[in-house]
Amino acid sequence: MAACQTKKEEINFPKTDLASVPLIPKPIKTIPTGSAFGLDAGTAIYTSTTDPEFEKIGDFLSSNIKSKTGLDIAVNTASEDKLERLIYINQSDSVDLESPESYQLYIKKDSILLNAKTAAGAFRGIQTLHQLIPEKSNDTLTDRPMWVIPSGKIIDAPKFAYRSSMLDVARHFFTVDEVKKYIDALAYYKFNTLHLHLSDDQGWRIEIKSWPKLTEVGGASEVGGGQGGFYTQEEYKDIVAYAADRHITIVPEIDMPGHTNSASLSYPFLHYAGAETPRVRTDMKVGYSSFDAKKDTVYSFLDDVIGEIASITPGPYFHIGGDESHVTKKNDYILFVEKVGKLVQKHNKRMIGWDEIAQADIDPNSVVQLWNSAENALKASENGSKIIISPAKKTYLDMKYDSISEYGLNWAGYIPVDVGYKWDPETYVEELAKDNILGIEAPLWSETISNGTELEYLAFPRLIGYAELGWSPSEHLDWDDYKNRLAAQVPYLESMQINYYPTKLVDWKKE
Ligand code: TNX
């Protein structure tokens, strides 16, 4: 010990500034102390034993460190003589940790202490730590490479409990690996939810064992005429588990009563007389399909569908869609949403629906997702529902950046990277009380994209801005400060091989 003590004192760190590390999302409070923690082969990770989940967080951090630095850092097993510096991930019931995802980081010369109440909080905290590790080691401080982490204190907690993105795997199908790669990026930027739009007119993407034609017939198409695809229940469970390891909840959506052509094509009894006759649809039209709201058989079908999906979805939510049911008569629409709401409840899930569902008499425990109508959102919040803010004009990742964008639509306008960032979800609907906002979501509809590279082109870099809008206090946010931190995400994006749109609004920090 004496020998390594001497070694520690010898390290002559350059002056550091914790506050100038380009963290996204920006933490609530950062207090620099000017010194540093040297991450090197003499570092070990230890975790609290009060919650077995904490060891997993330690393992996750260790594997992040391995991929960023090549260092092999032991978790809860280092022998004392090897333990020169320590990262301790501590389960704490401190009253200062307000929400489940809050965390505190104390970075000193010979230790890093991460305090969190829950494993989810610890997971958010290790993302910050991951971002604090520099790309390059300093090889001159000791006889081995050392990654210099600025010392100081970070106190952090999310603004919203629900921070989400959505992937439309229906208009074009995306593979399990493509979805996992997206989940990795969501985790790095502290999102906690991924909403999967699993069905639409052009395709049905989740195996339902009691109704096999949904995928056999309904899964075999997509926009533009490709082969489509679907997730088996095993594959879906694999996605759910992968997300859960990253403390991300999967929200499954079966869009109905509209957007149901692929289901009605598979089982014609579902079809509503006022809707267009089902056929394979590979176009981008919306609002022409509907389930029949008056048939009991439709609800027994939906009982099976919701039941099967609910049973493999550990998260609390089931999204029923409910948007753009233009051919469904208003009375039928209302009847349908109310009945399906009861089915969702029966399967012990909390219903989410696009803002149109506010027209029905929905349970106040249901959540309404604002995409188009502030009026619907206000009505729902007056009835006690919480609101997810995802206005097309601000958060739709499928809107083009500008008139020369290669992919995307523009029905809600262009969303350049600064426009996507410079607004406040807490005041977007003036009359909506902050307490009634559950969170924010950035949906990525996939009519114009058909592979991971194209998906990433639309999502990045805008998704990173929504991470910050969902996490950081609005009063701290400023485009000029953010755009410099965004510019510094290049090494991460490159290391993950994420394709991003290199907007000229940002002075990208390329090597
Ligand atoms: C509107 S947003 C839709 C989707 C489309 C999207 C394209 C919403 C609830 N419905 O069906 O894919 O626009 O931007």
Boltz pocket constraint, residues with backbone or C-beta under 6 A from the ligand:
constraints:
  - pocket:
      binder: B
      contacts: [[A, 286], [A, 323], [A, 324], [A, 354], [A, 371], [A, 392], [A, 396], [A, 398], [A, 409], [A, 445], [A, 446], [A, 447]]
      max_distance: 6.0
